[in-house]
Amino acid sequence: MNILDKIAARKREEVEILKEEVPVETLQMLPHFKRKCFSLKENLKKSKTGIISEFKRRSPSHPEINLGADVAEVTKAYEAAGACGISVLTDEDFFGGSLDDLAVARETVKLPLLRKDFIIDEYQLIEAKAMGADVILLIAAMLKPKQVEQFSKKAKALGLEVLLEVHNEEELKNNIFDTIDMIGVNNRNLKTFEVNLQTSKDLAEKIPGQYVKISESGISDTTAILELQKSGFQGFLIGGNFMKTEDPGKSASEFINELKSRSK
């Protein structure tokens, strides 16, 4: 059983409990449920940097990234730094996040927010909208194509944008749907945790042109982004590289400013 299998099993248990504790009808009454979402896709299309800064405290491969980080402080600083959007980890067991983190971020910033979690049930989409997300993540390695199609349709009906995450050509080919907005290539091998940016470069030309391309994981310098931009990538999800520092917002600001100066 790999890490995704473990996460999926735990997530199924978690969602069943939540459905009992917080029914869909309750979520639909929350103020953000009727809010018009901000567009990450459009932000990335018009940006020269395309940085999506991520808030996370830990991960299975790095159990202590920044356990004491304050979500309001960090997300506010990310916005000031010039990020196009912010990814917020809401998985508690494996990443130390929570839906409260998403809610606080929504009250703090006006940027598009990606709910970074492991979606295995439509309930989580309603939950994401109700708590202030603008974008949801669907991980091809965890879902069957029929589920990707089903969940992406439901997300669009709720007004959410959809980021599909793939790791290889097979996952990409099996999940091309009109209800996907952005395709993210995860450079991390989820079985070995090894990271290789070549994964993004190899898949770039195989991603149809209507999708905004995002490269995820293992991006630690501006040279990597300049190279990935040549392959057509417009978005770059960066978490650990910022969060592992004492001041993630300052780290993001310095990174984005360097990228801007090199992009001229």
PLY file of the C-alpha trace (Angstrom):
ply
format ascii 1.0
element vertex 264
property float x
property float y
property float z
element edge 263
property int vertex1
property int vertex2
end_header
0.00 0.00 0.00
1.57 3.31 -1.09
1.02 6.67 0.59
-1.92 7.60 -1.67
-3.70 4.36 -0.79
-3.22 5.07 2.92
-4.47 8.62 2.54
-7.50 7.54 0.49
-8.51 4.93 3.08
-8.25 7.44 5.91
-10.06 10.09 3.87
-13.04 7.81 3.27
-13.39 7.29 7.02
-13.02 11.00 7.66
-15.66 12.04 5.10
-18.26 9.59 6.41
-17.89 11.07 9.90
-18.10 14.64 8.57
-21.28 13.90 6.61
-22.93 12.96 9.90
-21.53 15.89 11.86
-22.00 18.63 9.24
-24.74 17.79 6.71
-24.66 19.27 3.19
-27.65 21.46 4.08
-25.61 23.12 6.84
-22.68 23.78 4.50
-24.99 25.33 1.92
-26.15 27.89 4.48
-22.65 29.26 5.11
-21.95 32.74 3.65
-19.15 31.71 1.27
-21.29 29.09 -0.42
-22.99 31.77 -2.54
-19.83 33.80 -3.12
-18.57 34.27 -6.68
-15.16 32.64 -6.91
-11.93 34.34 -7.93
-10.25 32.87 -11.04
-6.82 31.34 -10.64
-6.83 30.37 -14.30
-7.22 33.99 -15.44
-4.64 35.24 -12.94
-2.09 32.78 -14.30
-2.84 33.66 -17.92
-2.01 37.33 -17.40
0.91 36.86 -14.98
4.59 36.91 -15.90
5.57 34.91 -12.81
2.69 32.50 -12.19
3.61 31.72 -8.60
1.08 29.81 -6.51
2.42 29.94 -2.96
1.47 27.09 -0.69
0.72 27.05 3.02
1.59 23.76 4.69
3.05 22.77 8.03
4.28 19.27 7.21
4.03 16.44 4.68
4.68 12.68 4.63
8.11 13.27 3.12
8.92 16.22 5.42
7.25 15.79 8.82
8.39 19.14 10.22
8.39 21.86 7.56
6.99 24.69 9.69
4.75 23.35 12.45
4.19 26.72 14.14
3.29 28.73 11.04
0.37 31.16 11.34
-1.96 30.92 8.34
-3.18 34.54 8.44
0.33 35.94 8.74
1.77 33.77 5.96
-1.08 34.13 3.46
-1.20 37.90 3.93
2.52 38.04 3.24
2.12 35.80 0.18
-0.47 38.20 -1.21
1.81 41.17 -0.58
4.67 39.30 -2.27
2.72 39.13 -5.54
1.52 35.53 -5.63
-1.14 34.72 -8.25
-2.94 32.41 -5.88
-2.50 30.49 -2.65
-2.73 26.76 -2.04
-3.90 25.78 1.45
-3.43 22.23 2.74
-6.58 21.14 4.54
-5.65 17.52 5.26
-5.01 17.10 8.98
-3.60 13.61 9.46
-0.82 13.72 6.87
-0.19 17.46 6.36
-1.18 19.13 9.63
-3.76 21.34 7.93
-7.46 21.98 8.48
-10.54 23.57 6.97
-10.08 26.29 9.58
-6.83 27.22 7.81
-8.78 27.65 4.57
-11.44 29.75 6.29
-8.85 32.02 7.90
-7.03 32.43 4.59
-10.33 33.39 2.92
-10.91 36.11 5.51
-7.33 37.33 5.10
-6.69 37.59 1.35
-8.49 38.41 -1.90
-6.48 35.97 -4.00
-7.82 32.73 -5.49
-7.51 29.90 -2.96
-6.85 26.29 -3.92
-8.13 23.75 -1.45
-5.26 21.25 -1.45
-6.65 17.96 -0.25
-7.50 14.46 -1.40
-10.95 14.59 -2.99
-12.74 11.25 -2.97
-16.37 12.37 -2.50
-18.66 15.13 -3.83
-19.26 16.22 -0.24
-15.73 17.65 -0.15
-16.53 19.91 -3.11
-19.49 21.44 -1.31
-17.31 21.73 1.78
-14.60 23.52 -0.22
-17.03 26.07 -1.65
-18.64 26.69 1.73
-15.28 27.33 3.40
-14.07 29.82 0.80
-12.12 27.88 -1.82
-12.02 29.01 -5.45
-10.24 25.96 -6.89
-10.25 22.27 -6.03
-7.60 19.65 -6.75
-8.38 16.29 -8.33
-5.53 13.78 -8.22
-5.67 11.38 -11.17
-3.63 8.75 -9.33
-6.37 8.48 -6.67
-9.43 8.53 -8.90
-10.97 6.66 -11.79
-11.62 8.74 -14.93
-15.38 8.50 -14.30
-14.82 10.06 -10.87
-12.67 12.84 -12.33
-15.44 13.60 -14.79
-18.14 13.45 -12.11
-16.30 15.58 -9.57
-15.15 18.16 -12.10
-18.72 18.58 -13.40
-19.99 19.06 -9.87
-17.22 21.56 -9.10
-18.07 23.62 -12.18
-21.74 23.61 -11.19
-20.69 25.07 -7.86
-18.64 27.78 -9.57
-15.27 26.28 -8.61
-12.30 25.93 -10.94
-10.65 22.53 -11.29
-6.96 21.65 -11.19
-6.22 18.10 -12.32
-2.95 16.64 -11.06
-1.16 14.03 -13.14
2.13 12.18 -12.78
2.47 10.45 -16.14
1.15 10.27 -19.71
-1.40 7.55 -18.97
-3.08 9.61 -16.24
-3.15 12.58 -18.60
-4.65 10.70 -21.57
-7.38 9.10 -19.47
-8.61 12.32 -17.89
-9.09 14.91 -20.63
-12.44 16.53 -19.86
-13.92 19.92 -20.76
-14.68 20.52 -17.09
-10.97 20.72 -16.22
-9.44 24.23 -16.15
-5.81 23.58 -15.32
-3.52 20.55 -15.48
-0.77 20.25 -12.93
2.19 17.95 -13.38
3.49 16.69 -10.06
7.24 16.21 -10.33
7.28 14.04 -7.21
7.12 10.26 -7.58
4.54 9.36 -4.94
6.01 5.90 -4.44
9.63 6.95 -3.89
9.13 10.69 -3.11
11.94 11.47 -5.56
11.53 14.74 -7.48
12.47 15.30 -11.12
11.49 18.43 -13.06
11.95 16.48 -16.27
8.52 14.99 -15.57
6.93 18.37 -16.31
9.03 18.92 -19.42
8.21 15.47 -20.80
4.46 15.94 -20.40
4.26 19.58 -21.46
3.75 19.05 -25.19
1.18 16.31 -24.51
-1.14 18.63 -22.56
-3.82 20.07 -24.87
-3.59 23.81 -25.45
-6.89 24.74 -23.81
-5.54 23.92 -20.36
-3.33 26.18 -18.26
-0.22 24.15 -17.40
1.07 24.12 -13.83
4.27 22.50 -12.59
4.18 21.20 -9.01
6.82 20.08 -6.49
10.58 20.42 -6.42
10.83 23.99 -7.72
13.49 25.75 -5.67
15.04 28.38 -7.95
14.06 30.86 -10.64
16.19 29.13 -13.27
13.87 26.12 -13.08
10.86 28.35 -13.73
12.47 30.07 -16.70
13.15 26.65 -18.18
9.62 25.42 -17.51
8.14 28.56 -19.06
9.87 27.60 -22.31
7.82 24.39 -22.20
4.59 26.35 -21.91
4.01 26.29 -18.17
2.20 29.33 -16.77
1.77 28.27 -13.16
4.26 27.07 -10.54
3.16 25.62 -7.22
5.77 26.25 -4.54
5.31 25.23 -0.92
8.23 23.67 0.89
10.78 26.06 -0.56
9.01 29.01 1.11
7.54 27.31 4.17
10.83 25.82 5.38
12.20 29.33 5.99
11.64 31.46 9.10
9.66 33.99 7.05
7.78 32.31 4.16
6.31 35.61 2.96
9.72 37.26 2.73
11.11 34.21 0.98
8.26 34.33 -1.56
8.76 38.06 -2.11
12.48 37.69 -2.77
11.83 34.77 -5.13
9.14 36.59 -7.11
11.20 39.77 -7.36
14.19 37.81 -8.64
11.96 36.06 -11.18
10.54 39.38 -12.38
14.02 40.85 -12.85
15.19 37.79 -14.80
12.05 37.75 -16.96
12.57 41.24 -18.38
0 1
1 2
2 3
3 4
4 5
5 6
6 7
7 8
8 9
9 10
10 11
11 12
12 13
13 14
14 15
15 16
16 17
17 18
18 19
19 20
20 21
21 22
22 23
23 24
24 25
25 26
26 27
27 28
28 29
29 30
30 31
31 32
32 33
33 34
34 35
35 36
36 37
37 38
38 39
39 40
40 41
41 42
42 43
43 44
44 45
45 46
46 47
47 48
48 49
49 50
50 51
51 52
52 53
53 54
54 55
55 56
56 57
57 58
58 59
59 60
60 61
61 62
62 63
63 64
64 65
65 66
66 67
67 68
68 69
69 70
70 71
71 72
72 73
73 74
74 75
75 76
76 77
77 78
78 79
79 80
80 81
81 82
82 83
83 84
84 85
85 86
86 87
87 88
88 89
89 90
90 91
91 92
92 93
93 94
94 95
95 96
96 97
97 98
98 99
99 100
100 101
101 102
102 103
103 104
104 105
105 106
106 107
107 108
108 109
109 110
110 111
111 112
112 113
113 114
114 115
115 116
116 117
117 118
118 119
119 120
120 121
121 122
122 123
123 124
124 125
125 126
126 127
127 128
128 129
129 130
130 131
131 132
132 133
133 134
134 135
135 136
136 137
137 138
138 139
139 140
140 141
141 142
142 143
143 144
144 145
145 146
146 147
147 148
148 149
149 150
150 151
151 152
152 153
153 154
154 155
155 156
156 157
157 158
158 159
159 160
160 161
161 162
162 163
163 164
164 165
165 166
166 167
167 168
168 169
169 170
170 171
171 172
172 173
173 174
174 175
175 176
176 177
177 178
178 179
179 180
180 181
181 182
182 183
183 184
184 185
185 186
186 187
187 188
188 189
189 190
190 191
191 192
192 193
193 194
194 195
195 196
196 197
197 198
198 199
199 200
200 201
201 202
202 203
203 204
204 205
205 206
206 207
207 208
208 209
209 210
210 211
211 212
212 213
213 214
214 215
215 216
216 217
217 218
218 219
219 220
220 221
221 222
222 223
223 224
224 225
225 226
226 227
227 228
228 229
229 230
230 231
231 232
232 233
233 234
234 235
235 236
236 237
237 238
238 239
239 240
240 241
241 242
242 243
243 244
244 245
245 246
246 247
247 248
248 249
249 250
250 251
251 252
252 253
253 254
254 255
255 256
256 257
257 258
258 259
259 260
260 261
261 262
262 263
